[in-house]
Amino acid sequence: MAGAPFNPFAMAQSQYDRAAEQLGLDSAIRDFLREPMREVVFSIPLRMDDGGVRIYKGFRVLHNDARGPGKGGLRFHPAGTLDVIRALAMWMTWKTAVVDIPLGGSAGGVVVDPHNLSAAELEQVCRRFMRFAARDLGPDVDVPEPDIMAGPQQMLWMLDEYEAMRGRHTLGALTGKPVGMGGSLGRKEAQGFGAVICVREALKEIGIKPSNALASVQGFGNVGQHAAQLFADLGVKVITVAALDAKERKPLTVRREDGVQVAELLEITDGFGSIDREEAARHGYEVLPGNAWLEQDVDVLIPAALENQITAENVGAVSQRVRVVAEGANGPTRPEAEQELAVRGVKVIPDLLAGAGGVTCSYFEQVQSNMNYFWERDEVLGKLDVKMTSAYIAVSDLARKRKLSMRDASYIIAVSRVAGACKARGWV
C-alpha cells in the first residue's frame, strides 16, 4: 500500500514466496521456511557513566539451522526492530546456502546508537548482551559476527564474557575478532571484496574493462572502505562515496572527478565510517547531498549501507549509464525499483550473493578458530575468491538458462538447498 512504512521482513518474505512458488514447494516446507525457528527478545539494563540507568532492547533470531549452526551479524543501531532482525536472519540463511557453506542463518542486535555511549558504556552493552543471549549461542549452535557499528573490539568483549560464563576458551563462539585473538586475516576486507569480485565477473559478462569503469559507493564503513580499495586495485575509478557527516550525523556524499583516494579519506573518517565534511572539502573533495551517490554518471553502484535505499521514489535519478548494482548491504533495493532497473537492462547482483563475502570469510574464521590454526591473508582471500566466483557463475548460468533475474536465480539455488536439508532431516 502506498505510503505504508517499509518492513524489511515483509520484503524478505515476499522474495522468499516468489522462490517458493517457482520451486513448487509443498505447503509444509513453504510455511516452515517463511518464519524463524527461534526468537529471543530481552531488555538490557545499563548503568551509565553518570550513575543513571537506561534500558536497551536486544534481539537474537535464528531463522534456520538445517544446513549447520546459525551464523549472523550483530548490529548496534537506533533504528533496530525485531522485523529488521528477522529479515537479516532469513537473508543470512539464503546467503550461506547460495555460496554453499555448511551454516544456517541468524541475526541479532541492540537498539542503541554507539555514538552516544562512552567506550566503557559500549563495553557493558556488549557484555550484558552476551549474558542474556549466551544460552542460545555457541560454535555448534549459533555464531555471531559483526554487523553495523560493531567491530573486532565489540566481538572480543562478547567473546571474553562468553568464555567467562563457560569457564573455558571457545574461540569459535564468535567471529570478526581481532587478529591475534582468534580473528582471521582477510576478514575485515571480505564483505567489500566479495561484492567487488561479483562486479568483476559481471563486467566480464557485459564486456566492460575495469580500467574503463566508474563506480559510486554508498557507505564508508567496513564494506564500503574495502570495496573502494579493491576497485582501485582492479583499475575501477570510484568517483563518489556517501557516508554520514562525522559531526552533524547527516548523510553526505564526497566526490572527486579523478577518483577518491581511500587512504586519504580514511584519515578524516571516524571509527564508524563517518567522514568529516570540513576536512573533505579541505582535501579537495566536492561535498554533495547524501543522495548524490545515486545520481552519478557511473557504470557501477554499490549500496553498502542500510536497507531500503533504492526505491520507487528515487530510482528515476539513477543514471542511464549504470549497468551494474551490487548490493553490499542487506535489502537496499526495493522490488519496485529493481523492476525499473531490469527494464533498463541493469544487472542487479543481489545481497544474497554480493553481500556473502563477509559470512564466507566468517566461516573461514570459524574453521580456523575451532582448529586453533590460522591461515595467511593471501590464502584466506584466495579461498574467498574461489567461493565467490563459483557462486556467481552458478547464479549467472541459471539466470541465463531460465531467463531469470540474478535475485530469482540466487533464491532458487539457496531455497532449494535449505528445503532439501530440512526434508532430508525429516523435519517436514
C-alpha positions as CSV (number, residue, x, y, z in Angstrom):
1,M,0.0,0.0,0.0
2,A,1.3,3.4,-1.0
3,G,2.7,5.3,2.0
4,A,2.9,2.2,4.2
5,P,6.1,2.1,6.3
6,F,8.9,-0.1,5.0
7,N,9.0,-3.5,6.6
8,P,12.2,-5.4,5.7
9,F,10.8,-8.8,6.9
10,A,7.7,-8.4,4.7
11,M,10.1,-7.8,1.8
12,A,12.2,-10.8,2.7
13,Q,9.1,-13.0,2.9
14,S,7.9,-11.7,-0.4
15,Q,11.2,-12.5,-2.0
16,Y,11.1,-16.0,-0.5
17,D,7.4,-16.5,-1.5
18,R,8.4,-15.9,-5.1
19,A,11.1,-18.5,-5.0
20,A,8.9,-21.0,-3.2
21,E,6.3,-20.6,-5.9
22,Q,8.9,-21.0,-8.7
23,L,10.2,-24.2,-7.0
24,G,6.7,-25.5,-6.4
25,L,7.4,-26.2,-2.7
26,D,4.7,-28.0,-0.8
27,S,2.8,-26.1,1.8
28,A,4.5,-27.6,4.9
29,I,8.1,-26.7,3.9
30,R,6.9,-23.4,2.4
31,D,5.3,-22.3,5.7
32,F,8.2,-23.7,7.8
33,L,10.8,-21.6,6.0
34,R,8.7,-18.5,6.0
35,E,9.2,-17.9,9.7
36,P,12.2,-18.0,12.1
37,M,12.7,-21.2,14.1
38,R,13.6,-19.2,17.3
39,E,13.4,-15.6,18.5
40,V,14.7,-14.1,21.7
41,V,13.9,-10.6,22.8
42,F,15.3,-9.1,26.0
43,S,15.8,-5.9,27.9
44,I,19.3,-4.8,28.8
45,P,19.6,-2.5,31.9
46,L,22.8,-0.4,31.6
47,R,24.3,1.8,34.4
48,M,25.6,4.9,32.6
49,D,28.8,6.8,33.5
50,D,26.7,9.5,35.2
51,G,25.1,6.9,37.5
52,G,21.7,6.7,35.8
53,V,20.2,3.5,34.3
54,R,18.9,3.1,30.8
55,I,17.1,0.1,29.3
56,Y,18.0,-1.1,25.8
57,K,16.2,-3.7,23.8
58,G,18.2,-6.7,22.5
59,F,17.4,-9.4,19.9
60,R,18.7,-12.7,18.6
61,V,16.8,-14.6,15.9
62,L,17.6,-18.0,14.4
63,H,15.9,-18.4,11.1
64,N,17.1,-21.9,10.1
65,D,19.9,-24.3,11.0
66,A,19.2,-27.3,8.8
67,R,22.5,-27.0,7.0
68,G,24.6,-26.1,10.0
69,P,24.9,-23.8,13.1
70,G,23.3,-20.4,12.8
71,K,25.5,-17.6,11.6
72,G,24.7,-13.9,11.5
73,G,25.5,-10.4,12.4
74,L,25.1,-8.3,15.5
75,R,24.3,-4.6,14.8
76,F,24.1,-1.7,17.2
77,H,21.7,0.8,15.6
78,P,19.0,3.1,17.0
79,A,16.5,2.1,14.2
80,G,16.7,-1.6,15.0
81,T,13.4,-3.6,15.3
82,L,12.5,-7.2,15.6
83,D,11.3,-7.3,12.0
84,V,14.7,-5.9,10.8
85,I,16.5,-8.7,12.7
86,R,14.0,-11.3,11.3
87,A,14.8,-10.2,7.8
88,L,18.5,-10.2,8.4
89,A,18.3,-13.8,9.8
90,M,16.3,-15.0,6.8
91,W,18.6,-13.4,4.3
92,M,21.6,-15.0,6.1
93,T,20.0,-18.4,5.7
94,W,20.0,-17.9,1.9
95,K,23.4,-16.3,1.8
96,T,25.1,-19.2,3.4
97,A,23.2,-21.6,1.1
98,V,23.9,-19.7,-2.1
99,V,27.7,-19.8,-1.5
100,D,27.3,-23.4,-0.2
101,I,28.9,-23.2,3.2
102,P,27.5,-25.5,5.9
103,L,25.8,-22.9,8.1
104,G,22.3,-21.6,8.8
105,G,21.1,-18.1,9.2
106,S,20.6,-15.9,12.3
107,A,20.9,-12.2,13.3
108,G,20.9,-10.0,16.4
109,G,21.4,-6.6,17.7
110,V,20.8,-3.9,20.3
111,V,18.6,-0.8,19.7
112,V,21.3,1.8,20.6
113,D,23.4,4.5,19.0
114,P,27.1,3.8,19.9
115,H,27.9,7.4,19.1
116,N,26.1,8.4,22.3
117,L,28.0,5.9,24.5
118,S,31.4,6.1,26.1
119,A,33.8,3.2,25.5
120,A,33.0,1.9,29.0
121,E,29.3,2.0,28.4
122,L,29.6,0.3,25.0
123,E,31.7,-2.5,26.6
124,Q,28.9,-3.1,29.1
125,V,26.3,-3.2,26.4
126,C,28.3,-6.0,24.7
127,R,28.9,-7.9,27.9
128,R,25.3,-7.7,29.0
129,F,24.0,-8.7,25.6
130,M,26.1,-11.8,25.9
131,R,24.8,-12.6,29.4
132,F,21.2,-12.6,28.1
133,A,21.9,-14.4,24.7
134,A,24.7,-16.9,25.7
135,R,22.3,-19.8,26.4
136,D,21.4,-19.8,22.7
137,L,24.9,-19.2,21.3
138,G,28.0,-21.4,20.7
139,P,30.3,-22.7,18.0
140,D,27.9,-25.6,17.3
141,V,24.7,-23.7,17.9
142,D,24.7,-20.1,16.6
143,V,27.8,-17.9,15.9
144,P,27.5,-14.1,15.9
145,E,29.6,-11.9,13.7
146,P,29.9,-8.1,13.4
147,D,27.3,-6.0,11.5
148,I,26.6,-2.3,11.5
149,M,28.6,-0.3,14.1
150,A,30.1,-3.4,15.6
151,G,33.7,-4.5,15.1
152,P,36.6,-6.6,16.4
153,Q,36.7,-4.9,19.8
154,Q,33.0,-5.5,20.4
155,M,33.3,-9.1,19.3
156,L,36.3,-9.6,21.7
157,W,34.4,-8.1,24.7
158,M,31.5,-10.5,24.0
159,L,33.8,-13.5,23.5
160,D,35.5,-12.7,26.8
161,E,32.1,-12.6,28.5
162,Y,31.0,-15.9,26.9
163,E,34.3,-17.6,27.9
164,A,34.0,-16.4,31.4
165,M,30.5,-17.8,31.6
166,R,31.6,-21.1,30.1
167,G,34.8,-21.3,32.1
168,R,36.9,-22.2,29.1
169,H,38.4,-20.8,25.9
170,T,35.9,-21.1,23.0
171,L,37.4,-19.1,20.1
172,G,34.9,-20.3,17.6
173,A,31.9,-18.9,19.5
174,L,32.1,-15.6,17.7
175,T,33.8,-14.3,14.5
176,G,35.1,-10.9,13.4
177,K,37.5,-10.9,16.4
178,P,40.9,-9.1,16.3
179,V,43.7,-10.8,14.5
180,G,45.9,-12.4,17.2
181,M,42.9,-13.0,19.4
182,G,41.2,-15.7,17.3
183,G,40.4,-13.4,14.3
184,S,41.2,-14.2,10.7
185,L,43.4,-12.3,8.4
186,G,41.3,-11.0,5.5
187,R,38.1,-10.9,7.5
188,K,37.8,-7.1,7.6
189,E,38.2,-6.9,3.8
190,A,35.9,-9.8,3.0
191,Q,32.5,-8.4,2.5
192,G,33.7,-5.4,0.4
193,F,35.9,-7.7,-1.6
194,G,33.1,-10.2,-2.1
195,A,30.9,-7.5,-3.7
196,V,33.7,-6.4,-6.0
197,I,34.6,-9.9,-7.0
198,C,30.9,-10.2,-8.2
199,V,31.2,-6.9,-10.0
200,R,34.4,-8.1,-11.7
201,E,32.6,-11.1,-13.0
202,A,29.6,-9.0,-14.1
203,L,31.9,-6.6,-16.0
204,K,33.4,-9.6,-17.9
205,E,30.0,-10.7,-19.0
206,I,28.9,-7.2,-20.1
207,G,32.2,-6.5,-21.8
208,I,33.4,-3.5,-19.8
209,K,37.1,-3.3,-18.9
210,P,37.7,-2.4,-15.3
211,S,40.0,0.4,-16.4
212,N,37.1,2.0,-18.3
213,A,34.6,1.7,-15.5
214,L,33.4,4.3,-12.9
215,A,31.8,3.5,-9.6
216,S,29.8,5.1,-6.8
217,V,29.8,3.6,-3.3
218,Q,27.2,4.3,-0.6
219,G,28.6,3.7,2.9
220,F,32.2,4.1,4.1
221,G,32.1,1.6,6.9
222,N,34.0,-1.7,6.7
223,V,32.2,-2.8,3.5
224,G,32.5,0.4,1.6
225,Q,36.1,1.1,2.5
226,H,37.3,-2.2,1.3
227,A,35.1,-2.2,-1.8
228,A,36.6,1.1,-2.8
229,Q,40.1,-0.1,-2.2
230,L,39.7,-3.3,-4.3
231,F,38.0,-1.3,-7.0
232,A,41.2,0.9,-7.1
233,D,43.3,-2.3,-7.2
234,L,41.3,-3.6,-10.2
235,G,41.5,-0.2,-12.0
236,V,37.9,0.8,-11.5
237,K,37.7,4.5,-10.6
238,V,35.4,5.3,-7.6
239,I,34.4,9.0,-8.0
240,T,31.9,9.3,-5.1
241,V,31.4,7.9,-1.6
242,A,28.4,8.5,0.6
243,A,28.6,8.4,4.3
244,L,27.5,10.3,7.4
245,D,28.9,13.6,8.4
246,A,31.1,12.9,11.4
247,K,29.9,16.0,13.3
248,E,26.3,16.5,12.3
249,R,25.4,12.8,11.8
250,K,23.6,13.8,8.5
251,P,24.2,12.0,5.1
252,L,26.6,13.5,2.7
253,T,28.4,12.5,-0.5
254,V,32.0,13.3,-1.3
255,R,33.1,13.4,-4.9
256,R,36.3,13.7,-6.8
257,E,36.4,13.6,-10.6
258,D,39.8,11.9,-10.8
259,G,38.8,9.3,-8.2
260,V,38.6,9.2,-4.4
261,Q,41.8,8.3,-2.5
262,V,40.8,5.7,0.1
263,A,43.9,6.1,2.3
264,E,43.3,9.9,2.3
265,L,39.6,9.6,3.2
266,L,40.4,7.1,6.0
267,E,42.5,9.9,7.7
268,I,39.3,12.0,8.0
269,T,36.9,9.1,8.8
270,D,35.9,8.1,12.4
271,G,35.7,4.5,13.6
272,F,32.1,4.3,12.5
273,G,32.8,5.2,8.8
274,S,31.6,8.9,9.2
275,I,33.5,11.5,7.2
276,D,34.5,15.0,8.4
277,R,32.7,17.4,6.0
278,E,35.1,20.3,6.5
279,E,38.2,18.1,6.2
280,A,36.9,16.5,3.0
281,A,36.4,20.0,1.5
282,R,40.0,21.0,2.5
283,H,41.3,17.8,0.8
284,G,39.8,18.9,-2.5
285,Y,36.5,16.9,-2.4
286,E,33.3,18.3,-3.6
287,V,30.8,17.8,-0.8
288,L,27.3,17.0,-2.1
289,P,23.9,16.0,-0.5
290,G,23.6,12.5,0.9
291,N,21.6,11.1,-2.0
292,A,24.0,12.3,-4.7
293,W,25.8,9.0,-4.8
294,L,22.8,7.5,-6.6
295,E,22.7,10.2,-9.3
296,Q,26.3,9.8,-10.6
297,D,27.1,9.1,-14.2
298,V,28.9,5.8,-13.5
299,D,28.8,2.1,-14.6
300,V,28.5,0.6,-11.1
301,L,26.6,1.4,-8.0
302,I,27.4,-0.3,-4.6
303,P,24.8,0.4,-1.9
304,A,26.8,-0.8,1.1
305,A,25.0,0.9,4.0
306,L,21.4,0.2,5.1
307,E,18.3,-1.5,3.7
308,N,15.6,0.5,1.7
309,Q,18.0,2.8,-0.2
310,I,16.9,2.5,-3.9
311,T,13.2,2.9,-4.0
312,A,10.4,3.7,-6.4
313,E,10.7,7.3,-5.4
314,N,14.4,7.7,-6.3
315,V,15.2,5.1,-8.9
316,G,14.5,7.6,-11.6
317,A,17.5,9.5,-10.5
318,V,19.8,6.6,-11.3
319,S,21.9,7.4,-14.4
320,Q,21.2,5.7,-17.7
321,R,24.9,4.8,-17.8
322,V,24.6,2.4,-14.8
323,R,25.0,-1.2,-15.8
324,V,25.5,-3.0,-12.5
325,V,24.1,-2.6,-9.0
326,A,25.9,-4.8,-6.5
327,E,24.1,-5.0,-3.1
328,G,26.9,-4.8,-0.5
329,A,24.2,-4.1,2.1
330,N,21.2,-6.2,3.1
331,G,18.0,-5.3,1.3
332,P,19.0,-1.9,-0.2
333,T,16.8,-2.2,-3.3
334,R,13.0,-2.2,-3.1
335,P,11.3,-4.7,-5.5
336,E,9.5,-1.9,-7.5
337,A,12.9,-0.2,-8.0
338,E,14.5,-3.4,-9.1
339,Q,11.8,-3.9,-11.7
340,E,12.5,-0.5,-13.2
341,L,16.2,-1.2,-13.3
342,A,15.5,-4.5,-15.0
343,V,13.6,-2.7,-17.7
344,R,16.7,-0.6,-18.4
345,G,18.9,-3.7,-18.6
346,V,20.7,-3.1,-15.3
347,K,22.2,-6.2,-13.7
348,V,21.3,-6.2,-10.0
349,I,23.6,-8.6,-8.1
350,P,21.5,-9.3,-5.0
351,D,22.6,-9.1,-1.4
352,L,22.4,-12.9,-1.1
353,L,25.3,-13.1,-3.4
354,A,27.1,-9.7,-3.5
355,G,26.9,-9.5,0.3
356,A,28.0,-13.0,1.1
357,G,31.8,-12.3,1.3
358,G,31.6,-11.4,4.9
359,V,29.8,-14.6,6.1
360,T,32.1,-16.7,3.8
361,C,35.2,-15.4,5.5
362,S,33.5,-15.6,8.9
363,Y,33.1,-19.3,8.1
364,F,36.8,-19.5,7.4
365,E,37.5,-17.8,10.7
366,Q,35.2,-20.2,12.5
367,V,37.1,-23.2,11.0
368,Q,40.4,-21.7,11.9
369,S,39.3,-20.8,15.5
370,N,38.0,-24.3,16.0
371,M,41.2,-25.8,14.8
372,N,43.3,-23.2,16.6
373,Y,45.4,-23.0,13.4
374,F,45.3,-19.8,11.3
375,W,46.0,-19.2,7.6
376,E,47.9,-16.4,5.9
377,R,45.9,-13.5,4.3
378,D,46.5,-14.5,0.7
379,E,45.2,-18.0,1.5
380,V,42.1,-16.6,3.1
381,L,41.3,-14.2,0.3
382,G,42.2,-16.8,-2.3
383,K,39.7,-19.1,-0.9
384,L,37.2,-16.3,-0.8
385,D,37.7,-15.5,-4.4
386,V,37.2,-19.2,-5.4
387,K,33.9,-19.4,-3.4
388,M,32.5,-16.1,-4.6
389,T,33.4,-16.7,-8.2
390,S,32.0,-20.2,-8.2
391,A,28.7,-18.9,-6.6
392,Y,28.5,-16.0,-9.1
393,I,28.9,-18.3,-12.1
394,A,26.3,-20.8,-10.8
395,V,23.8,-18.0,-10.3
396,S,24.5,-16.3,-13.6
397,D,24.3,-19.5,-15.5
398,L,20.9,-20.4,-14.0
399,A,19.7,-16.9,-14.6
400,R,20.7,-17.0,-18.3
401,K,19.4,-20.6,-18.9
402,R,16.0,-19.9,-17.3
403,K,15.7,-16.2,-18.2
404,L,15.6,-15.2,-14.6
405,S,16.8,-12.2,-12.7
406,M,20.0,-12.7,-10.6
407,R,17.9,-12.4,-7.5
408,D,15.4,-15.1,-8.6
409,A,18.3,-17.4,-9.6
410,S,20.0,-16.8,-6.2
411,Y,16.9,-17.6,-4.3
412,I,16.1,-20.7,-6.3
413,I,19.6,-22.1,-5.6
414,A,19.5,-21.1,-1.9
415,V,15.9,-22.1,-1.1
416,S,16.2,-25.5,-2.8
417,R,19.3,-26.3,-0.8
418,V,17.8,-25.4,2.5
419,A,14.4,-27.0,1.7
420,G,16.3,-30.2,0.7
421,A,18.2,-30.2,4.0
422,C,15.0,-29.8,6.0
423,K,13.4,-32.7,4.2
424,A,16.5,-34.9,4.4
425,R,16.4,-34.4,8.2
426,G,12.8,-35.4,8.2
427,W,11.7,-32.1,9.7
428,V,8.8,-31.7,7.2
